Amino acid sequence: MGVTRASRGDAREALFTFVDGRARMRPAAKESTMLSRLLVVALLVGPWLVPLVAVASDNAREMAPGHTRERHPARVREAAASTAEHTDKVNINTADVKELMTLHGVHHKAAEKIVEYRDAHGAFKKPEDIKKVDGVGHGLWERNHDRIVVK
């Protein structure tokens, strides 16, 4: 069958069996190699899996029957106020800068331009006229057309 060659100083050679002139790895050496490869993979992948497992366990806890997510009362009030603030209709003929800024995508500068345009050209005749203001484009109109009114 096979002849094992090993010298005293070379431990690596003892891991192989030479059969028909070819070196074959012994079964014990194969297990050792597989364990070392598994260890390397665990060290490389492990740090990525730990946060994923933590997130999954948090989600599972929240989805458990009877579990309610606790929120700070002030945050609940802020969220409700923010939602109400962004669903009210805005009359662009009477709104001030602060009220115009409640429209999605309207920042301070754009709100000022709307007020300046209204002062220079008179009241808006229809809601779509807001697109005539420099800096107010079609995208802003599309995001807010259901909230913009003219009275």
C-alpha positions in Angstrom: 0.0 0.0 0.0 1.5 3.2 1.1 4.8 4.0 2.7 5.1 6.8 5.2 8.3 8.8 5.1 9.0 11.2 7.8 12.2 12.6 9.1 12.7 13.7 12.6 13.0 17.4 11.8 10.3 17.7 9.2 6.8 17.4 10.8 5.1 18.5 7.7 6.2 15.4 5.8 4.5 13.2 8.4 1.1 14.6 7.2 1.5 12.9 3.9 1.5 9.4 2.7 3.3 8.5 -0.5 1.4 6.1 -2.7 2.7 5.1 -6.1 5.2 7.9 -6.0 2.5 10.5 -5.2 2.0 12.4 -2.0 -1.5 11.9 -0.5 -2.7 13.9 2.5 -3.6 11.9 5.5 -7.2 12.1 6.7 -6.1 13.7 10.0 -4.3 16.4 8.1 -7.4 17.0 5.9 -9.5 17.6 9.0 -6.9 19.9 10.4 -6.8 21.9 7.1 -10.6 22.1 7.0 -10.7 23.4 10.5 -8.1 26.1 9.8 -10.0 27.2 6.7 -13.3 27.3 8.7 -11.6 29.4 11.4 -10.3 31.9 8.7 -13.8 32.2 7.2 -15.3 32.7 10.6 -12.8 35.4 11.5 -13.5 37.2 8.2 -17.3 36.9 8.1 -18.0 37.0 11.8 -17.7 40.7 12.3 -20.3 41.2 9.5 -22.8 38.7 11.0 -22.9 40.1 14.5 -24.7 43.4 13.7 -27.1 41.5 11.4 -28.0 39.1 14.1 -28.6 42.0 16.5 -30.9 43.8 14.1 -32.8 40.6 13.4 -33.4 40.0 17.1 -34.6 43.6 17.6 -37.0 43.2 14.8 -38.3 39.9 16.1 -38.8 41.4 19.5 -40.8 44.3 18.0 -42.9 42.0 15.9 -43.8 39.7 18.9 -47.5 39.7 19.8 -48.4 42.2 22.5 -45.2 44.3 22.0 -45.8 48.0 21.6 -43.1 50.4 20.6 -42.6 53.0 23.2 -42.2 56.6 22.0 -41.4 59.7 23.8 -44.6 61.8 24.2 -42.8 65.0 22.9 -41.8 63.2 19.8 -45.3 61.9 19.2 -46.6 65.5 19.5 -43.9 66.7 17.1 -44.7 64.0 14.6 -48.4 64.8 14.8 -47.8 68.5 14.4 -45.4 67.9 11.5 -48.0 65.7 9.7 -50.8 68.3 10.2 -48.5 71.1 9.1 -47.7 69.3 5.9 -51.3 68.3 5.0 -53.0 71.7 5.4 -53.9 73.7 2.3 -51.8 76.8 1.7 -53.3 79.8 0.1 -50.4 81.3 -1.9 -52.1 84.7 -2.1 -52.2 85.2 1.7 -49.4 82.9 3.0 -46.3 84.4 4.6 -42.8 83.0 4.2 -43.1 80.7 7.1 -46.4 79.2 5.9 -45.0 78.8 2.4 -42.1 76.9 3.8 -44.5 74.2 5.0 -44.8 73.1 1.3 -42.5 70.2 0.4 -39.3 71.4 -1.1 -39.9 75.1 -0.5 -36.9 76.6 1.4 -36.6 80.1 2.8 -35.2 81.7 -0.4 -38.0 80.2 -2.6 -40.7 81.3 -0.2 -39.3 84.8 -0.3 -39.3 84.8 -4.1 -43.0 83.7 -4.1 -43.9 86.6 -1.8 -41.8 89.0 -3.9 -43.5 87.8 -7.1 -46.9 88.2 -5.6 -46.1 91.7 -4.4 -44.8 92.7 -7.8 -47.4 91.0 -10.1 -50.5 90.9 -7.9 -52.5 88.0 -6.6 -52.2 84.6 -8.3 -55.2 83.8 -10.5 -54.8 80.0 -10.4 -52.6 77.6 -8.3 -50.5 76.7 -11.4 -49.3 80.3 -11.6 -46.8 79.6 -8.9 -44.7 77.9 -11.6 -44.1 81.4 -13.0 -42.0 82.3 -10.0 -38.2 82.1 -10.6 -36.9 79.1 -8.7 -40.2 77.2 -8.5 -40.3 74.5 -11.1 -42.6 71.7 -12.3 -41.2 69.3 -9.7 -42.2 71.5 -6.8 -45.6 72.0 -8.3 -46.1 68.2 -8.7 -45.1 67.5 -5.1 -47.5 70.2 -3.7 -50.3 70.7 -6.2 -52.9 69.1 -3.9 -52.0 71.5 -1.1 -51.7 74.8 -3.1 -54.9 76.8 -3.3 -55.9 80.3 -4.5 -58.7 82.2 -2.8 
